[in-house]
Amino acid sequence: MGLELVSFAICPFVQRAVIALKEKRVDFDITYIDLDNPPDWFKEISPFGKVPLLRIGDEVLFESAIINEYLDEVYPPALHPENPLERAKHRGWIEFGSNLLFDQLKAMMAKDEDSFQQQCEVLGGSFARLDPVISDGPYFMGERFSLLDTAYAPFFMRFEILKKHHEALEDLMPTRLSRWGQALLDRDSVKTSVVDDFEQRFVAFGKSKGSFILAKA
Ligand SMILES: N[C@@H](CCC(=O)N[C@@H](CS)C(=O)NCC(=O)O)C(=O)O
């Protein structure tokens, strides 16, 4: 049955599902909507009014982590660890990654230097938590790329862009975390997981919402 992903072009949560689909080489259609002016059909089928949605025939899945677990159960190769305890730990860190994405958005949307710097401290605290639990590389659990990696790649992609706009971000990330991020950004499924003009759109979006660090972009 055909798969349709409902997306907003710069959404990191949709990007997680795109990466998983590409890793699994599954064909899918993608429908972009404008979240500032969502169509009625979307409001009817999205319980939280959020993307991503995955439409499978008449069925609709919502929430990126749930969508990716479904994809992982149905389409090989399985990316989640086989061991239930490891899988549960990964789910916890995927949730941590979702919080990190929201903190990154807050940093990007900060309206002035003070609130931006405060958000940098929050990000720095999360990096200090995350850094000791990642493997020596290249990926979170070592040689094997996992579902958890799909959840963090969108964060690293946005961080690389934001880093160009404020020096406070340049040295914020510990070396090991940066190394993991680079390995993810080098992966084909990640490179091809966004629209061609992603960076321009992402920056324009932040600017239009009054972002302090993107004001001069
Ligand atoms: N927990 C959700 C978060 C999804 C999310 O926040 N999506 C944003 C776009 S990146 C959205 O649809 N926002 C619309 C809104 O909040 O009204 C997931 O993991 O799928």
The ligand as a MOL file (V3000), in Angstrom:
LIG
                    3D

  0  0  0     0  0            999 V3000
M  V30 BEGIN CTAB
M  V30 COUNTS 20 19 0 0 0
M  V30 BEGIN ATOM
M  V30 1 N 5.9540 15.4860 19.0030 0
M  V30 2 C 5.7310 15.7480 17.6010 0
M  V30 3 C 6.2110 17.1540 17.2880 0
M  V30 4 C 5.8120 17.5670 15.8660 0
M  V30 5 C 5.8270 19.0850 15.6970 0
M  V30 6 O 6.0150 19.8500 16.6670 0
M  V30 7 N 5.6190 19.5250 14.4720 0
M  V30 8 C 5.5200 20.9490 14.2180 0
M  V30 9 C 6.2770 21.3420 12.9530 0
M  V30 10 S 7.9920 21.0450 13.0840 0
M  V30 11 C 4.0570 21.2970 13.9610 0
M  V30 12 O 3.3880 20.6030 13.2350 0
M  V30 13 N 3.6010 22.4050 14.5370 0
M  V30 14 C 2.2710 22.9070 14.3010 0
M  V30 15 C 1.6370 23.4240 15.5370 0
M  V30 16 O 2.1950 23.2390 16.6500 0
M  V30 17 O 0.5610 23.9940 15.4140 0
M  V30 18 C 6.4400 14.7010 16.7520 0
M  V30 19 O 7.4610 14.1690 17.2090 0
M  V30 20 O 5.9550 14.3880 15.6480 0
M  V30 END ATOM
M  V30 BEGIN BOND
M  V30 1 1 1 2
M  V30 2 1 2 3
M  V30 3 1 2 18
M  V30 4 1 3 4
M  V30 5 1 4 5
M  V30 6 2 5 6
M  V30 7 1 5 7
M  V30 8 1 7 8
M  V30 9 1 8 9
M  V30 10 1 8 11
M  V30 11 1 9 10
M  V30 12 2 11 12
M  V30 13 1 11 13
M  V30 14 1 13 14
M  V30 15 1 14 15
M  V30 16 2 15 16
M  V30 17 1 15 17
M  V30 18 2 18 19
M  V30 19 1 18 20
M  V30 END BOND
M  V30 END CTAB
M  END
